[in-house]
Amino acid sequence: MNRLLRNLVWQRADSRCEYCRMPQEFTDAVHEIDHIIAEQHHGPTTPENLGLACYPCNNHKGPNIAGIDPSSGLVTRLFHPRVDLWAEHFYWNGRGE
């Protein structure tokens, strides 16, 4: 991945994790550039398929594109920062739970 593409991802995300919104300045681990659709699932290395992720989000998501919803038990597509709106998928309850 070239420097221009890396810079685009960082700037577009405003140096925040695109999954949890954690600013880079609040963590010691450097945010990572994530293939939203993993390379092993034939996700391309293009701006549309790259997102900035903090280590915990990237590590937890891994190459997955879906997970089991604990409430319904249904297979559910994971949040896609290029397609989905954050506020429609997440909410902040003010606690670390």
Stockholm file with secondary structure:
# STOCKHOLM 1.0

chainA/1-97         MNRLLRNLVWQRADSRCEYCRMPQEFTDAVHEIDHIIAEQHHGPTTPENLGLACYPCNNHKGPNIAGIDPSSGLVTRLFHPRVDLWAEHFYWNGRGE
#=GR chainA/1-97 SS CCHHHHHHHHHHTTTBCTTTCCBGGGCSSCCEEEESSCGGGTCCSSGGGEEEECHHHHHHHTTCSEEECTTTCCEEECCCTTTSCHHHHCCCCSSCC
#=GC SS_cons        CCHHHHHHHHHHTTTBCTTTCCBGGGCSSCCEEEESSCGGGTCCSSGGGEEEECHHHHHHHTTCSEEECTTTCCEEECCCTTTSCHHHHCCCCSSCC
//
